[in-house]
Amino acid sequence: MRILLVEDHPQLAASVAQALKAQGWTLDVLHDGVAADLALASEAYALVILDVGLPRLDGFAVLARLRERGSTLPVLMLTARGEVKDRVHGLNLGADDYLAKPFELSELEARVKALLRRSVLGGEPQQRCGTLVYDLGTRRFALGGTVLTLTAREQSVLEALIARPGRVMSKDQLAAQVFALEEEASAESIEIYVHRLRRKLEGSAVRIVTFRGLGYLLEAFGD
């Protein structure tokens, strides 16, 4: 799953990015509101971490524009403003959560997981497809009780597929969840990750089905 971090303080942005990347998330980092607004209008994200005090366009304006476009993307606001009126203003605009600076990275990580659990997994701690189980808390996949060893790219592809049960995902949609902005996205490389995942799912009642010209679907079959 791909996350957008918008924070204009270089050291804080670097610390948060390091922590989230260490958890295996695909992460884009931007430093001003105009760039964030453009990215949110054109890129696919599972979550945005949005600072309030941004140059060119503040976080409240970015959030307002996001909601005006009809997006329900989860938004975690970061702010140095501790006043209740600011928190209320952000929540009224459509923020899902608020975190005041300074904060512990462990709390940020916990809030990110909680928001993703509600938005991606419907509030459930786990997502299942037959004998394949995904635990968002640990970000581990288990197949028949055995934990799968996955690369970061394989993890992102399988997360995207299991989060959308019964839905076909195109190569471009999967690439949008796997590659960050600064990386060269390749829809063709998705075929490689899908091939590797199929090998790791071999012998189970879970498979990735190809719909030619459309994309891929994760499904359970048999008893």
Secondary structure, 3 states (H helix, E strand, C coil): CEEEEECCCHHHHHHHHHHHHHCCCEEEEECCHHHHHHHHHHCCCCEEEEECCCCCCCHHHHHHHHHHCCCCCCEEEEECCCCHHHHHHHHHHCCCEEEECCCCHHHHHHHHHHHHHHHHCCCCCEEEECCEEEECCCCEEEECCEECCCCHHHHHHHHHHHCCCCCCECHHHHHHHHCCCCCCCCHHHHHHHHHHHHHHHCCCCEEEEEECCCEEEEEECCC
